[in-house]
Amino acid sequence: TDRDFNIRYAALNIEPISKETMRKAEKAPVTVDGGLTVHTMPIGGGYAVWTEDVSALLAIKEESECLAEELAERNEILRYEYRREVEEQNRLFDLLQSATQKQINRISALTQEYRRISKSDTNRVKMLLAEIAVLCSYIKRRKHLTLLADRDCKVAVSELERAFSESLQTLKLLNVRNTLYVDSELSALSGKNAAAILDFYEEVIEADLENLTSVQISLANINGLRLSLNVCCEADLSIFLNKGNVYEMDDDAGYQHLVFIIEGGAAV
C-alpha cells in the first residue's frame, strides 16, 4: 500500500482488509474474524501488509480455558451430582487438586502473561499457548490416573501409552523431537505406579520446557518396571538422581539419560 493504505499491489488470493484495520495494525497486530491476524511493516513509500492464520492457536487457547473452567467448577459439579456423598467427593476433589496444583498455577501465570502481550509479541504468544497445551494434556490424564489409584484399580499400559502420546503431540507445538517405545508384553500395572511414572516424566520435561529440544521415552520390564528417558535440554537433570534412579550424561550426543525404577512395580 501507499502511505494512506491505498492498495498498490496485492496477491490474487488476499482477503479484503479495510483501511481502518490496516491503520490499527500499524501500531500492533490486529486479529479479525476467522482467526486472521493483520500485520503491517513500513517500506519505502508505504507499507507491506499481510495476514497470519492463528485460528489453530486460538482453538488451543479456547480448549485450555474450558479445561481451567472445568477444574474450577469441579467442586460444584460434585456437590450437585453426589449430594449424599459430599464429604467423600470433596476428598477426591482435593486429591485431584493437589496432584495437579503446580500445573494449574503455572497455567494461571501463563494466561496472565498471554493477556499482557497477546497483541505485541506473536512469537512469545505461540510459545505460551503451546506450553499451556502441554500442561493441560498432563492435567487431563493425571486426573484419570488419580481416581484409578485412589480406587486401587489396575491400569492398562495402553492408558499410560495414550497419556505419553498425547503429551508428545503437544510438545510438537514447541518443535520438540520425540520417540515413544512401550514394551508390547506389558499389559497392566497399579494405578499408583502408573501415576508415579507419569509424574516423573512430567517433572523432567517441565524442568526446562522452554529449552527442551528432544525427548525419547521407553517403558519396559527389565528386572522390574523401568521408565527410561533421553532428554536434550539446558537444565541439569541430575537433580532427579534419587531413590535408586539412574542418571547419565552423554556429552557427545547432548542427551541426559534418566531411568525411573518402580520398586516392586513389575507390570503383569
C-alpha positions, 0 to 999 in steps of 0.5 A: 500500500501507499502511505494512506493504505491505498492498495498498490499491489496485492496477491490474487488470493488476499482477503479484503482488509479495510483501511481502518484495520490496516491503520490499527495494525500499524501500531500492533497486530490486529486479529479479525474474524476467522482467526486472521491476524493483520500485520503491517511493516513500513517500506519505502513509500508505504507499507507491506501488509499481510495476514497470519492464520492463528485460528489453530492457536486460538482453538488451543487457547479456547480448549485450555480455558474450558479445561481451567473452567472445568477444574474450577467448577469441579467442586460444584459439579460434585456437590450437585451430582453426589449430594449424599456423598459430599464429604467423600467427593470433596476428598477426591476433589482435593486429591485431584487438586493437589496432584495437579496444583503446580500445573494449574498455577503455572497455567494461571501465570501463563494466561496472565502473561498471554493477556499482557502481550497477546497483541505485541509479541506473536512469537512469545504468544505461540510459545505460551499457548503451546506450553499451556497445551502441554500442561493441560494434556498432563492435567487431563490424564493425571486426573484419570490416573488419580481416581484409578489409584485412589480406587486401587484399580489396575491400569492398562499400559495402553492408558499410560501409552495414550497419556505419553502420546498425547503429551508428545503431540503437544510438545510438537507445538514447541518443535520438540523431537520425540520417540515413544517405545512401550514394551508390547508384553506389558499389559497392566500395572497399579494405578499408583505406579502408573501415576508415579511414572507419569509424574516423573516424566512430567517433572523432567520435561517441565524442568526446562520446557522452554529449552527442551529440544528432544525427548525419547521415552521407553517403558519396559520390564527389565528386572522390574518396571523401568521408565527410561528417558533421553532428554536434550535440554539446558537444565541439569537433570541430575537433580532427579538422581534419587531413590535408586534412579539412574542418571547419565550424561552423554556429552557427545550426543547432548542427551541426559539419560534418566531411568525411573525404577518402580520398586516392586512395580513389575507390570503383569 
